[in-house]
Amino acid sequence: MAAPTWQPDGLFLLELAYLLLLIFTCFRIVYDTKSVSKTLAYLLFAIFVPIVGILFYFSFGINYRIRKIYYKKLHIDEAFKQEMNTLLEAESLDEAIERSSDLQNSQRLIRLMASAKSNRAFLLPNNAIRLLQNGEEKFPALLEDLRQAKHHIHIEYYIFENDQIGGQIKEILIAKAKEGIKVRLIYDDFGAKAIRNNIVKDLQRQGVEVFPFNKIRLLLLANRLNYRNHRKIVVIDGLTAYVGGINISDRYINTKGSAFWRDLHLRIQGTGALALQRIFISDWNFCSGQSILVTGNKLFPYQQMPHYGSVKMQVISSGPDSDTPNILFATLQAIQSARQEILLCSPYFIPDESLQQSLVMAALGGIKIKLMVPEKSDSKVVDFVSRIYFEELLQAGVEIYLYGKGMLHAKSFVVDTAVASVGTANLDLRSFDLNFEVSTLIYDVEIAQQLKATFERDLKYCKQLRYTRWLKRSVWIKGLEKVLRLISPFM
């Protein structure tokens, strides 16, 4: 009598299939993820949380910077590049640095961002920069500049609300389009979802070109939610530009009885507008499917560019389309180049290991560091996770201030009252690695002094954390912080 042959049952085959899927996922995590902390977090989640961990990784964890899914290239002919390089001092970077002692002190940062292997950010001369405090300073200036547009208006925002200020901007854009001025608008399909079925349709009916960035579709919902366009850019006639943390929303206008919203924005006239224009057109070509060329038109009016001011700056962009995390690299290099003082301001603080250790090393090396974050932001979870990193910083001597007047949304830093930065990126992993962001590096003592004065005024509304008192947190809180630190790479 023949021995019965073993036949695998359905459960065994299912377990085998899951084991193979788990092995494949772990291999993919190790192969694709550069950050050691993030790799370990994904591995632990995939192994110890069956099915859910794997689904989470494939929904949110695939490294799009490596996969180049969002790669987009601005096509500029060689003749234009030569003229642009001459205008923006790209050909004479050494001479520009040699002529200025201020630039010499920041030359490692300048060269890093100007490198072809990183951001390729030109050192931009001849700018006039106005620092705008909150929506009550930004929006009147912006509305007036929009009304004065003569050739084109380019707008790109993460949040665009269907409210009073959103309606005002809509009406101006429609009026300018009727005058024959080219108006283009990019909105993030998640952050600005409130305007999909009203403002967007009204604008399109009136001749304004409008496209969502990275349109959300059900099949790719998770990944498309994970990679958002967090930029806030306006370029008018290629000469005047706006960039910073303030979205299009009434919440940024601090009126009596409303929650106070603290933020910063820049109005730039000069060559900085050309750099922001380049970022906009690159994003436009990506999300619209068009191919706008920059030669032979008025999008880059470099020949008519007057001498607006004496400020030199670099505009840096970062996102899944970047080979390197440029804004993170700029922040790290600025910290490492500090000789006396660093002032940091961010609504969300969830640093990666490199940023955390750079701050610790600088503080231990005698650099005076002040970090300002909200006492209560618009995310309780983020607030709690942020505080996981405070003990190590406080122990090293970093001064941490909790802003209590309202929601602190400004993203800025000042180093040695010589280098300043205002942009869209928070000091968190999402801004450095996942979102499309834009920021500025400003090499001007006057602007740096203005930002420092703003920071010091805001200290009046802050509560300083003390290390000895912070150590008195309950055992349960400290234990929860240790657990949450394991998942902080996902935040």
One Martini backbone bead per residue (centre of mass of N, CA, C, O) as a GRO file, in nm:
protein
  491
    1MET     BB    1   0.094   0.038   0.025
    2ALA     BB    2   0.078   0.361  -0.035
    3ALA     BB    3   0.187   0.646   0.068
    4PRO     BB    4   0.073   0.931   0.161
    5THR     BB    5   0.048   1.232   0.020
    6TRP     BB    6   0.141   1.553   0.064
    7GLN     BB    7  -0.090   1.828   0.107
    8PRO     BB    8  -0.128   2.146   0.084
    9ASP     BB    9  -0.291   2.375   0.242
   10GLY     BB   10  -0.430   2.684   0.242
   11LEU     BB   11  -0.285   2.795   0.496
   12PHE     BB   12   0.004   2.734   0.412
   13LEU     BB   13   0.004   2.901   0.149
   14LEU     BB   14  -0.058   3.168   0.291
   15GLU     BB   15   0.191   3.175   0.476
   16LEU     BB   16   0.401   3.159   0.250
   17ALA     BB   17   0.315   3.415   0.101
   18TYR     BB   18   0.365   3.605   0.340
   19LEU     BB   19   0.664   3.544   0.382
   20LEU     BB   20   0.755   3.638   0.101
   21LEU     BB   21   0.644   3.926   0.129
   22LEU     BB   22   0.815   4.002   0.377
   23ILE     BB   23   1.091   3.959   0.250
   24PHE     BB   24   1.051   4.160   0.020
   25THR     BB   25   0.995   4.409   0.198
   26CYS     BB   26   1.260   4.410   0.357
   27PHE     BB   27   1.440   4.442   0.113
   28ARG     BB   28   1.312   4.707   0.014
   29ILE     BB   29   1.373   4.876   0.262
   30VAL     BB   30   1.684   4.845   0.260
   31TYR     BB   31   1.727   4.945  -0.039
   32ASP     BB   32   1.551   5.233  -0.033
   33THR     BB   33   1.645   5.324   0.260
   34LYS     BB   34   1.866   5.552   0.399
   35SER     BB   35   1.761   5.570   0.673
   36VAL     BB   36   1.818   5.402   0.959
   37SER     BB   37   1.574   5.474   1.136
   38LYS     BB   38   1.361   5.419   0.916
   39THR     BB   39   1.433   5.128   0.855
   40LEU     BB   40   1.380   5.012   1.139
   41ALA     BB   41   1.087   5.103   1.160
   42TYR     BB   42   0.976   4.945   0.915
   43LEU     BB   43   1.068   4.665   1.000
   44LEU     BB   44   0.916   4.647   1.270
   45PHE     BB   45   0.634   4.697   1.153
   46ALA     BB   46   0.627   4.460   0.945
   47ILE     BB   47   0.688   4.223   1.151
   48PHE     BB   48   0.490   4.306   1.419
   49VAL     BB   49   0.259   4.410   1.198
   50PRO     BB   50   0.059   4.244   1.037
   51ILE     BB   51   0.005   4.374   0.714
   52VAL     BB   52  -0.008   4.671   0.805
   53GLY     BB   53   0.297   4.727   0.772
   54ILE     BB   54   0.307   4.670   0.469
   55LEU     BB   55   0.091   4.870   0.376
   56PHE     BB   56   0.229   5.119   0.489
   57TYR     BB   57   0.484   5.112   0.321
   58PHE     BB   58   0.345   5.110   0.029
   59SER     BB   59   0.198   5.385   0.091
   60PHE     BB   60   0.456   5.569   0.249
   61GLY     BB   61   0.775   5.443   0.197
   62ILE     BB   62   0.847   5.506  -0.079
   63ASN     BB   63   1.127   5.619  -0.259
   64TYR     BB   64   1.098   5.882  -0.485
   65ARG     BB   65   1.382   5.986  -0.525
   66ILE     BB   66   1.493   5.726  -0.649
   67ARG     BB   67   1.255   5.669  -0.869
   68LYS     BB   68   1.176   5.946  -1.024
   69ILE     BB   69   0.867   6.016  -1.065
   70TYR     BB   70   0.915   6.350  -1.022
   71TYR     BB   71   1.071   6.408  -1.267
   72LYS     BB   72   1.183   6.737  -1.383
   73LYS     BB   73   1.247   6.944  -1.675
   74LEU     BB   74   1.402   7.238  -1.773
   75HIS     BB   75   1.398   7.379  -2.090
   76ILE     BB   76   1.715   7.520  -2.186
   77ASP     BB   77   1.899   7.681  -2.382
   78GLU     BB   78   2.230   7.756  -2.411
   79ALA     BB   79   2.209   8.063  -2.452
   80PHE     BB   80   2.041   8.124  -2.200
   81LYS     BB   81   2.233   8.007  -1.987
   82GLN     BB   82   2.464   8.208  -2.037
   83GLU     BB   83   2.306   8.466  -1.965
   84MET     BB   84   2.214   8.381  -1.682
   85ASN     BB   85   2.491   8.331  -1.557
   86THR     BB   86   2.594   8.621  -1.584
   87LEU     BB   87   2.373   8.763  -1.418
   88LEU     BB   88   2.403   8.548  -1.153
   89GLU     BB   89   2.722   8.488  -1.108
   90ALA     BB   90   2.805   8.190  -1.182
   91GLU     BB   91   3.087   8.262  -1.319
   92SER     BB   92   3.163   8.469  -1.045
   93LEU     BB   93   3.180   8.345  -0.753
   94ASP     BB   94   3.467   8.401  -0.657
   95GLU     BB   95   3.453   8.712  -0.684
   96ALA     BB   96   3.213   8.762  -0.498
   97ILE     BB   97   3.348   8.646  -0.243
   98GLU     BB   98   3.611   8.820  -0.246
   99ARG     BB   99   3.451   9.108  -0.216
  100SER     BB  100   3.317   8.961   0.049
  101SER     BB  101   3.326   8.897   0.383
  102ASP     BB  102   3.042   8.781   0.429
  103LEU     BB  103   3.069   8.557   0.210
  104GLN     BB  104   3.318   8.415   0.323
  105ASN     BB  105   3.172   8.308   0.584
  106SER     BB  106   2.950   8.152   0.364
  107GLN     BB  107   3.089   7.975   0.134
  108ARG     BB  108   3.006   7.682   0.194
  109LEU     BB  109   2.705   7.728   0.155
  110ILE     BB  110   2.708   7.850  -0.127
  111ARG     BB  111   2.858   7.612  -0.270
  112LEU     BB  112   2.665   7.389  -0.202
  113MET     BB  113   2.408   7.520  -0.350
  114ALA     BB  114   2.576   7.564  -0.633
  115SER     BB  115   2.596   7.284  -0.687
  116ALA     BB  116   2.530   7.048  -0.932
  117LYS     BB  117   2.474   6.807  -0.709
  118SER     BB  118   2.248   6.979  -0.594
  119ASN     BB  119   2.079   7.281  -0.643
  120ARG     BB  120   2.186   7.510  -0.829
  121ALA     BB  121   2.221   7.793  -0.672
  122PHE     BB  122   2.232   8.098  -0.733
  123LEU     BB  123   2.389   8.399  -0.692
  124LEU     BB  124   2.176   8.672  -0.612
  125PRO     BB  125   2.156   8.984  -0.719
  126ASN     BB  126   1.976   9.272  -0.687
  127ASN     BB  127   1.791   9.299  -0.413
  128ALA     BB  128   1.461   9.354  -0.278
  129ILE     BB  129   1.359   9.312   0.067
  130ARG     BB  130   1.048   9.230   0.232
  131LEU     BB  131   0.926   9.197   0.549
  132LEU     BB  132   0.638   8.999   0.637
  133GLN     BB  133   0.381   9.030   0.881
  134ASN     BB  134   0.163   8.851   0.823
  135GLY     BB  135  -0.138   8.899   0.658
  136GLU     BB  136  -0.165   9.217   0.713
  137GLU     BB  137   0.097   9.261   0.520
  138LYS     BB  138   0.077   9.077   0.270
  139PHE     BB  139  -0.203   9.117   0.121
  140PRO     BB  140  -0.195   9.416   0.037
  141ALA     BB  141   0.061   9.386  -0.136
  142LEU     BB  142  -0.037   9.160  -0.323
  143LEU     BB  143  -0.291   9.293  -0.441
  144GLU     BB  144  -0.142   9.533  -0.570
  145ASP     BB  145   0.050   9.369  -0.754
  146LEU     BB  146  -0.171   9.225  -0.914
  147ARG     BB  147  -0.303   9.488  -1.032
  148GLN     BB  148  -0.008   9.569  -1.180
  149ALA     BB  149  -0.008   9.370  -1.390
  150LYS     BB  150   0.119   9.322  -1.744
  151HIS     BB  151   0.170   8.995  -1.830
  152HIS     BB  152   0.194   8.806  -1.553
  153ILE     BB  153   0.059   8.532  -1.340
  154HIS     BB  154   0.203   8.335  -1.069
  155ILE     BB  155   0.053   8.059  -0.879
  156GLU     BB  156   0.152   7.878  -0.564
  157TYR     BB  157  -0.040   7.654  -0.343
  158TYR     BB  158  -0.134   7.467  -0.074
  159ILE     BB  159  -0.333   7.687   0.045
  160PHE     BB  160  -0.680   7.756  -0.070
  161GLU     BB  161  -0.941   7.951   0.018
  162ASN     BB  162  -1.305   7.994   0.043
  163ASP     BB  163  -1.280   8.320   0.113
  164GLN     BB  164  -1.217   8.640   0.133
  165ILE     BB  165  -0.923   8.638   0.017
  166GLY     BB  166  -0.982   8.432  -0.204
  167GLY     BB  167  -1.196   8.609  -0.348
  168GLN     BB  168  -1.018   8.852  -0.412
  169ILE     BB  169  -0.812   8.704  -0.587
  170LYS     BB  170  -1.005   8.592  -0.793
  171GLU     BB  171  -1.107   8.866  -0.907
  172ILE     BB  172  -0.831   8.965  -1.005
  173LEU     BB  173  -0.765   8.732  -1.198
  174ILE     BB  174  -1.007   8.774  -1.382
  175ALA     BB  175  -0.950   9.067  -1.462
  176LYS     BB  176  -0.667   9.011  -1.588
  177ALA     BB  177  -0.760   8.807  -1.801
  178LYS     BB  178  -0.948   9.016  -1.950
  179GLU     BB  179  -0.684   9.197  -2.026
  180GLY     BB  180  -0.466   8.956  -2.133
  181ILE     BB  181  -0.343   8.822  -1.894
  182LYS     BB  182  -0.142   8.577  -1.781
  183VAL     BB  183  -0.292   8.308  -1.585
  184ARG     BB  184  -0.145   8.098  -1.328
  185LEU     BB  185  -0.253   7.798  -1.137
  186ILE     BB  186  -0.138   7.623  -0.843
  187TYR     BB  187  -0.278   7.345  -0.662
  188ASP     BB  188  -0.324   7.155  -0.398
  189ASP     BB  189  -0.532   6.874  -0.383
  190PHE     BB  190  -0.535   6.878  -0.062
  191GLY     BB  191  -0.491   7.164   0.071
  192ALA     BB  192  -0.706   7.291  -0.177
  193LYS     BB  193  -0.993   7.139  -0.182
  194ALA     BB  194  -1.198   7.388  -0.132
  195ILE     BB  195  -1.165   7.491  -0.462
  196ARG     BB  196  -1.251   7.285  -0.680
  197ASN     BB  197  -1.591   7.365  -0.697
  198ASN     BB  198  -1.533   7.691  -0.739
  199ILE     BB  199  -1.279   7.869  -0.797
  200VAL     BB  200  -1.167   7.695  -1.024
  201LYS     BB  201  -1.416   7.713  -1.214
  202ASP     BB  202  -1.430   8.020  -1.232
  203LEU     BB  203  -1.150   8.062  -1.355
  204GLN     BB  204  -1.176   7.881  -1.607
  205ARG     BB  205  -1.423   8.036  -1.733
  206GLN     BB  206  -1.223   8.317  -1.737
  207GLY     BB  207  -0.915   8.215  -1.847
  208VAL     BB  208  -0.779   8.053  -1.628
  209GLU     BB  209  -0.507   7.862  -1.549
  210VAL     BB  210  -0.569   7.536  -1.392
  211PHE     BB  211  -0.380   7.319  -1.162
  212PRO     BB  212  -0.313   7.034  -1.010
  213PHE     BB  213  -0.100   6.891  -0.774
  214ASN     BB  214  -0.112   6.581  -0.761
  215LYS     BB  215  -0.362   6.418  -0.820
  216ILE     BB  216  -0.617   6.263  -0.654
  217ARG     BB  217  -0.642   5.909  -0.644
  218LEU     BB  218  -0.762   5.625  -0.519
  219LEU     BB  219  -0.535   5.420  -0.596
  220LEU     BB  220  -0.305   5.661  -0.496
  221LEU     BB  221  -0.371   5.803  -0.228
  222ALA     BB  222  -0.141   5.771  -0.022
  223ASN     BB  223   0.101   5.870  -0.192
  224ARG     BB  224  -0.035   6.150  -0.267
  225LEU     BB  225  -0.053   6.245   0.032
  226ASN     BB  226   0.264   6.225   0.095
  227TYR     BB  227   0.318   6.413  -0.176
  228ARG     BB  228   0.344   6.751  -0.135
  229ASN     BB  229   0.274   7.093  -0.217
  230HIS     BB  230   0.429   7.344   0.004
  231ARG     BB  231   0.428   7.581  -0.175
  232LYS     BB  232   0.475   7.959  -0.187
  233ILE     BB  233   0.406   8.122  -0.497
  234VAL     BB  234   0.479   8.445  -0.650
  235VAL     BB  235   0.473   8.579  -0.994
  236ILE     BB  236   0.535   8.910  -1.139
  237ASP     BB  237   0.665   8.971  -1.445
  238GLY     BB  238   0.952   8.854  -1.327
  239LEU     BB  239   1.009   9.083  -1.073
  240THR     BB  240   0.792   8.983  -0.863
  241ALA     BB  241   0.795   8.816  -0.534
  242TYR     BB  242   0.664   8.538  -0.333
  243VAL     BB  243   0.768   8.399  -0.003
  244GLY     BB  244   0.659   8.144   0.243
  245GLY     BB  245   0.411   8.062   0.505
  246ILE     BB  246   0.165   8.207   0.362
  247ASN     BB  247  -0.141   8.146   0.289
  248ILE     BB  248  -0.469   8.130   0.149
  249SER     BB  249  -0.611   8.284   0.436
  250ASP     BB  250  -0.787   8.426   0.700
  251ARG     BB  251  -0.614   8.314   0.944
  252TYR     BB  252  -0.363   8.525   0.883
  253ILE     BB  253  -0.570   8.740   0.985
  254ASN     BB  254  -0.551   8.950   1.264
  255THR     BB  255  -0.838   8.969   1.439
  256LYS     BB  256  -1.078   9.039   1.640
  257GLY     BB  257  -1.136   8.720   1.801
  258SER     BB  258  -0.907   8.573   1.676
  259ALA     BB  259  -0.673   8.359   1.614
  260PHE     BB  260  -0.344   8.371   1.642
  261TRP     BB  261  -0.115   8.421   1.352
  262ARG     BB  262   0.225   8.339   1.309
  263ASP     BB  263   0.415   8.496   1.038
  264LEU     BB  264   0.615   8.471   0.725
  265HIS     BB  265   0.729   8.691   0.454
  266LEU     BB  266   0.829   8.763   0.109
  267ARG     BB  267   0.936   9.046  -0.083
  268ILE     BB  268   1.062   9.029  -0.422
  269GLN     BB  269   1.305   9.228  -0.599
  270GLY     BB  270   1.454   9.066  -0.871
  271THR     BB  271   1.645   8.783  -0.922
  272GLY     BB  272   1.473   8.602  -0.731
  273ALA     BB  273   1.230   8.581  -0.929
  274LEU     BB  274   1.370   8.393  -1.135
  275ALA     BB  275   1.398   8.144  -0.952
  276LEU     BB  276   1.092   8.116  -0.890
  277GLN     BB  277   1.009   8.088  -1.184
  278ARG     BB  278   1.153   7.823  -1.241
  279ILE     BB  279   0.996   7.653  -1.040
  280PHE     BB  280   0.716   7.703  -1.151
  281ILE     BB  281   0.757   7.597  -1.443
  282SER     BB  282   0.836   7.316  -1.362
  283ASP     BB  283   0.566   7.255  -1.219
  284TRP     BB  284   0.382   7.320  -1.458
  285ASN     BB  285   0.486   7.109  -1.661
  286PHE     BB  286   0.410   6.872  -1.479
  287CYS     BB  287   0.087   6.928  -1.415
  288SER     BB  288  -0.008   7.016  -1.724
  289GLY     BB  289   0.175   6.900  -1.981
  290GLN     BB  290   0.340   7.119  -2.061
  291SER     BB  291   0.594   7.335  -2.259
  292ILE     BB  292   0.755   7.581  -2.127
  293LEU     BB  293   0.948   7.823  -2.261
  294VAL     BB  294   1.218   8.076  -2.191
  295THR     BB  295   1.246   8.169  -2.479
  296GLY     BB  296   1.136   8.459  -2.631
  297ASN     BB  297   1.028   8.603  -2.362
  298LYS     BB  298   0.878   8.746  -2.044
  299LEU     BB  299   0.949   8.553  -1.799
  300PHE     BB  300   1.272   8.650  -1.831
  301PRO     BB  301   1.368   8.984  -1.767
  302TYR     BB  302   1.695   9.027  -1.776
  303GLN     BB  303   1.730   9.288  -1.962
  304GLN     BB  304   1.526   9.468  -1.755
  305MET     BB  305   1.689   9.438  -1.499
  306PRO     BB  306   1.708   9.615  -1.237
  307HIS     BB  307   1.842   9.791  -0.961
  308TYR     BB  308   1.692   9.730  -0.664
  309GLY     BB  309   1.945   9.612  -0.492
  310SER     BB  310   2.199   9.456  -0.256
  311VAL     BB  311   2.087   9.179  -0.226
  312LYS     BB  312   2.190   8.853  -0.148
  313MET     BB  313   2.086   8.525  -0.289
  314GLN     BB  314   1.918   8.207  -0.237
  315VAL     BB  315   1.729   7.952  -0.407
  316ILE     BB  316   1.567   7.667  -0.259
  317SER     BB  317   1.493   7.334  -0.350
  318SER     BB  318   1.268   7.057  -0.250
  319GLY     BB  319   1.226   6.695  -0.316
  320PRO     BB  320   1.146   6.410  -0.497
  321ASP     BB  321   1.319   6.566  -0.742
  322SER     BB  322   1.569   6.534  -0.566
  323ASP     BB  323   1.887   6.413  -0.499
  324THR     BB  324   1.878   6.609  -0.252
  325PRO     BB  325   1.830   6.753   0.072
  326ASN     BB  326   1.872   7.078   0.050
  327ILE     BB  327   1.747   7.211   0.305
  328LEU     BB  328   1.891   7.037   0.506
  329PHE     BB  329   2.180   7.103   0.415
  330ALA     BB  330   2.159   7.408   0.467
  331THR     BB  331   2.101   7.387   0.770
  332LEU     BB  332   2.354   7.230   0.854
  333GLN     BB  333   2.564   7.433   0.741
  334ALA     BB  334   2.472   7.676   0.907
  335ILE     BB  335   2.531   7.551   1.182
  336GLN     BB  336   2.839   7.484   1.127
  337SER     BB  337   2.910   7.804   1.062
  338ALA     BB  338   2.875   7.898   1.333
  339ARG     BB  339   3.009   8.136   1.598
  340GLN     BB  340   2.753   8.236   1.802
  341GLU     BB  341   2.443   8.229   1.658
  342ILE     BB  342   2.110   8.066   1.679
  343LEU     BB  343   1.788   8.112   1.513
  344LEU     BB  344   1.488   7.919   1.559
  345CYS     BB  345   1.182   7.862   1.353
  346SER     BB  346   0.900   7.631   1.422
  347PRO     BB  347   0.598   7.452   1.421
  348TYR     BB  348   0.774   7.190   1.354
  349PHE     BB  349   0.964   6.932   1.555
  350ILE     BB  350   1.121   6.660   1.359
  351PRO     BB  351   1.414   6.542   1.364
  352ASP     BB  352   1.678   6.420   1.249
  353GLU     BB  353   1.978   6.304   1.344
  354SER     BB  354   2.151   6.527   1.208
  355LEU     BB  355   2.011   6.776   1.332
  356GLN     BB  356   2.027   6.704   1.629
  357GLN     BB  357   2.343   6.675   1.641
  358SER     BB  358   2.415   6.958   1.538
  359LEU     BB  359   2.290   7.111   1.776
  360VAL     BB  360   2.449   6.975   2.000
  361MET     BB  361   2.735   7.043   1.901
  362ALA     BB  362   2.705   7.350   1.893
  363ALA     BB  363   2.634   7.390   2.191
  364LEU     BB  364   2.891   7.246   2.307
  365GLY     BB  365   3.073   7.464   2.134
  366GLY     BB  366   2.924   7.761   2.227
  367ILE     BB  367   2.662   7.798   2.083
  368LYS     BB  368   2.392   8.006   2.062
  369ILE     BB  369   2.068   7.851   2.107
  370LYS     BB  370   1.739   7.921   1.964
  371LEU     BB  371   1.416   7.764   2.009
  372MET     BB  372   1.100   7.807   1.835
  373VAL     BB  373   0.779   7.696   1.945
  374PRO     BB  374   0.481   7.588   1.999
  375GLU     BB  375   0.278   7.524   2.258
  376LYS     BB  376   0.024   7.518   2.043
  377SER     BB  377  -0.070   7.359   1.785
  378ASP     BB  378  -0.260   7.196   1.518
  379SER     BB  379  -0.098   6.936   1.662
  380LYS     BB  380  -0.082   6.720   1.921
  381VAL     BB  381   0.101   6.498   1.817
  382VAL     BB  382   0.338   6.674   1.728
  383ASP     BB  383   0.392   6.804   1.998
  384PHE     BB  384   0.470   6.543   2.146
  385VAL     BB  385   0.696   6.446   1.956
  386SER     BB  386   0.880   6.696   1.981
  387ARG     BB  387   0.946   6.651   2.298
  388ILE     BB  388   1.145   6.412   2.267
  389TYR     BB  389   1.403   6.617   2.188
  390PHE     BB  390   1.455   6.816   2.434
  391GLU     BB  391   1.647   6.692   2.646
  392GLU     BB  392   1.907   6.684   2.477
  393LEU     BB  393   1.914   6.988   2.416
  394LEU     BB  394   1.909   7.101   2.705
  395GLN     BB  395   2.168   6.954   2.801
  396ALA     BB  396   2.350   7.112   2.580
  397GLY     BB  397   2.208   7.432   2.584
  398VAL     BB  398   1.947   7.466   2.454
  399GLU     BB  399   1.706   7.706   2.388
  400ILE     BB  400   1.357   7.675   2.476
  401TYR     BB  401   1.056   7.807   2.317
  402LEU     BB  402   0.712   7.874   2.397
  403TYR     BB  403   0.456   7.981   2.205
  404GLY     BB  404   0.148   8.153   2.345
  405LYS     BB  405  -0.035   8.347   2.155
  406GLY     BB  406  -0.033   8.114   1.926
  407MET     BB  407   0.024   8.028   1.600
  408LEU     BB  408   0.332   7.911   1.500
  409HIS     BB  409   0.436   7.935   1.135
  410ALA     BB  410   0.720   8.005   1.116
  411LYS     BB  411   1.016   7.977   0.883
  412SER     BB  412   1.330   8.025   1.043
  413PHE     BB  413   1.671   8.175   1.027
  414VAL     BB  414   1.962   8.287   1.226
  415VAL     BB  415   2.315   8.368   1.158
  416ASP     BB  416   2.511   8.596   1.304
  417THR     BB  417   2.364   8.835   1.169
  418ALA     BB  418   2.407   8.732   0.833
  419VAL     BB  419   2.212   8.481   0.804
  420ALA     BB  420   1.904   8.412   0.629
  421SER     BB  421   1.570   8.245   0.663
  422VAL     BB  422   1.285   8.195   0.438
  423GLY     BB  423   0.998   7.962   0.421
  424THR     BB  424   0.822   7.633   0.396
  425ALA     BB  425   1.005   7.472   0.591
  426ASN     BB  426   1.022   7.252   0.828
  427LEU     BB  427   1.161   7.084   1.122
  428ASP     BB  428   1.112   6.805   0.935
  429LEU     BB  429   1.085   6.514   0.762
  430ARG     BB  430   0.873   6.597   0.555
  431SER     BB  431   1.014   6.851   0.441
  432PHE     BB  432   1.297   6.710   0.373
  433ASP     BB  433   1.163   6.435   0.203
  434LEU     BB  434   0.850   6.477   0.076
  435ASN     BB  435   0.813   6.764   0.016
  436PHE     BB  436   0.751   7.047  -0.166
  437GLU     BB  437   1.001   7.301  -0.146
  438VAL     BB  438   1.091   7.645  -0.034
  439SER     BB  439   1.385   7.862  -0.004
  440THR     BB  440   1.601   8.097   0.167
  441LEU     BB  441   1.918   8.276   0.125
  442ILE     BB  442   2.040   8.555   0.318
  443TYR     BB  443   2.308   8.803   0.251
  444ASP     BB  444   2.213   9.021   0.509
  445VAL     BB  445   2.223   9.221   0.779
  446GLU     BB  446   1.951   9.370   0.781
  447ILE     BB  447   1.765   9.124   0.756
  448ALA     BB  448   1.881   8.973   0.999
  449GLN     BB  449   1.804   9.192   1.206
  450GLN     BB  450   1.500   9.182   1.160
  451LEU     BB  451   1.465   8.882   1.240
  452LYS     BB  452   1.583   8.910   1.522
  453ALA     BB  453   1.380   9.117   1.627
  454THR     BB  454   1.135   8.938   1.588
  455PHE     BB  455   1.225   8.711   1.774
  456GLU     BB  456   1.255   8.890   2.035
  457ARG     BB  457   0.958   8.978   2.046
  458ASP     BB  458   0.840   8.685   2.070
  459LEU     BB  459   0.962   8.616   2.354
  460LYS     BB  460   0.733   8.760   2.523
  461TYR     BB  461   0.536   8.491   2.439
  462CYS     BB  462   0.728   8.303   2.606
  463LYS     BB  463   0.832   7.980   2.734
  464GLN     BB  464   1.090   7.860   2.916
  465LEU     BB  465   1.276   7.586   2.926
  466ARG     BB  466   1.387   7.369   3.188
  467TYR     BB  467   1.584   7.112   3.260
  468THR     BB  468   1.511   7.041   3.557
  469ARG     BB  469   1.203   7.045   3.501
  470TRP     BB  470   1.190   6.840   3.264
  471LEU     BB  471   1.285   6.590   3.440
  472LYS     BB  472   0.990   6.583   3.603
  473ARG     BB  473   0.863   6.397   3.443
  474SER     BB  474   0.692   6.136   3.409
  475VAL     BB  475   0.736   5.806   3.359
  476TRP     BB  476   0.511   5.774   3.148
  477ILE     BB  477   0.604   5.995   2.954
  478LYS     BB  478   0.888   5.887   2.902
  479GLY     BB  479   0.795   5.613   2.790
  480LEU     BB  480   0.624   5.724   2.555
  481GLU     BB  481   0.857   5.870   2.415
  482LYS     BB  482   1.024   5.618   2.347
  483VAL     BB  483   0.809   5.496   2.161
  484LEU     BB  484   0.759   5.741   1.965
  485ARG     BB  485   1.048   5.754   1.848
  486LEU     BB  486   1.008   5.503   1.660
  487ILE     BB  487   0.770   5.672   1.481
  488SER     BB  488   0.885   5.953   1.388
  489PRO     BB  489   0.966   5.886   1.083
  490PHE     BB  490   0.645   5.903   0.998
  491MET     BB  491   0.571   6.223   1.048
   0.00000   0.00000   0.00000
